[in-house]
Amino acid sequence: MKYDESVIDPSVPPSGPGCVDCDQADGWWLHLRRCAACGHIGCCDNSPAQHATAHATATGHAVIRSFEPGEDWFWDYRTESFMKGPALAAPTHHPDDQPVPGPRGRVPADWRSKLNP
């Protein structure tokens, strides 16, 4: 499969099992996204902090991949569309026992009211 090697590095592992920025701020997330260039794990745009998009904006890394079990789609911020991409270094999703939203113990009881539309 042909892909843009300037925006996707399939050899880079993910930065961890959850949103790096939420973990540093003691926050929480709904779904996780993986930067296809550097492996940074950030939270989705429905999450309160939207760290995946913030990472893309700050770094210019234009492509993310879902970091959810059973999902293998890529998103290109430049074209605002889904795209195909290569297999990425393992692991390809957060741990199966990690709840959604997550992480366990940091999600507020009223989490639904705190999501972005």
Wavefront OBJ file of the C-alpha trace (Angstrom):
o trace
v 0.000 0.000 0.000
v 1.368 3.409 -0.937
v 1.202 6.116 1.716
v 2.857 9.455 2.378
v 6.049 8.613 4.288
v 6.390 12.238 5.395
v 3.254 11.929 7.581
v 3.204 8.242 8.549
v 6.017 6.306 10.226
v 4.755 2.744 10.714
v 7.782 1.782 12.830
v 7.080 4.194 15.714
v 5.294 2.593 18.689
v 2.498 4.403 20.537
v 3.502 6.698 23.402
v 1.520 4.670 25.927
v -1.883 3.162 26.716
v -3.721 6.472 27.178
v -3.725 10.169 26.344
v -0.306 11.478 27.330
v -1.601 14.992 27.989
v -4.653 13.883 30.008
v -2.393 11.670 32.110
v -0.121 14.636 32.872
v -3.124 16.823 33.787
v -5.002 14.105 35.714
v -7.746 14.317 33.071
v -9.868 11.761 31.255
v -10.890 10.908 27.698
v -13.667 9.352 25.657
v -11.714 7.779 22.761
v -8.037 7.697 21.865
v -6.186 8.647 18.687
v -2.611 7.843 17.670
v -0.386 10.218 15.729
v 0.786 8.307 12.666
v 4.029 10.319 12.532
v 5.343 10.049 16.105
v 3.026 7.699 18.023
v 1.680 10.362 20.411
v -1.578 9.154 21.956
v -4.148 11.918 22.381
v -7.840 12.111 23.164
v -10.530 12.559 20.511
v -12.416 15.749 19.680
v -15.436 14.645 21.726
v -13.210 14.457 24.799
v -13.047 17.590 26.956
v -9.433 18.466 26.083
v -9.181 17.376 22.410
v -5.471 16.595 22.733
v -5.081 14.657 19.448
v -6.125 17.672 17.376
v -4.064 19.996 19.588
v -1.016 17.790 18.949
v -1.622 17.850 15.191
v -1.969 21.643 15.225
v 1.140 22.192 17.366
v 3.393 19.762 15.488
v 2.036 19.749 11.949
v 1.609 15.965 12.174
v -1.346 15.645 9.858
v -2.524 12.032 10.178
v -3.985 10.110 13.107
v -5.221 6.545 13.498
v -7.836 5.317 15.908
v -6.339 3.726 19.024
v -9.581 1.910 19.871
v -9.917 -1.905 19.712
v -11.434 -3.086 16.440
v -10.825 0.227 14.616
v -8.114 0.691 11.997
v -9.119 3.929 10.270
v -6.824 6.880 9.604
v -7.856 10.563 9.495
v -5.995 13.236 7.510
v -6.374 16.709 9.013
v -5.144 18.308 5.768
v -8.016 16.945 3.695
v -10.428 16.437 6.604
v -11.144 12.936 5.372
v -10.553 9.304 6.151
v -7.708 7.571 4.360
v -6.039 4.198 4.121
v -2.706 3.611 5.781
v -0.176 0.909 6.591
v -0.078 -1.399 9.577
v 1.492 0.450 12.507
v 3.827 -0.863 15.191
v 2.127 -2.717 18.025
v 0.155 -2.251 20.111
v -2.539 -1.023 17.748
v -5.086 -0.137 20.438
v -5.343 0.636 24.126
v -5.508 -2.317 26.545
v -8.733 -4.319 26.256
v -9.413 -3.907 29.973
v -9.161 -0.105 29.829
v -12.677 1.358 30.097
v -14.275 3.794 27.665
v -14.337 6.511 28.749
v -11.114 6.211 30.687
v -8.975 5.878 32.537
v -10.598 4.023 35.402
v -10.928 6.208 38.481
v -10.695 9.605 36.760
v -13.953 9.756 34.777
v -16.557 11.955 36.488
v -20.053 10.566 37.105
v -21.529 13.267 34.844
v -19.041 12.631 32.023
v -21.673 12.694 29.256
v -22.475 16.327 30.038
v -18.797 17.245 29.644
v -18.319 15.887 26.104
v -17.813 18.142 23.110
v -20.432 17.734 20.374
l 1 2 3 4 5 6 7 8 9 10 11 12 13 14 15 16 17 18 19 20 21 22 23 24 25 26 27 28 29 30 31 32 33 34 35 36 37 38 39 40 41 42 43 44 45 46 47 48 49 50 51 52 53 54 55 56 57 58 59 60 61 62 63 64 65 66 67 68 69 70 71 72 73 74 75 76 77 78 79 80 81 82 83 84 85 86 87 88 89 90 91 92 93 94 95 96 97 98 99 100 101 102 103 104 105 106 107 108 109 110 111 112 113 114 115 116 117
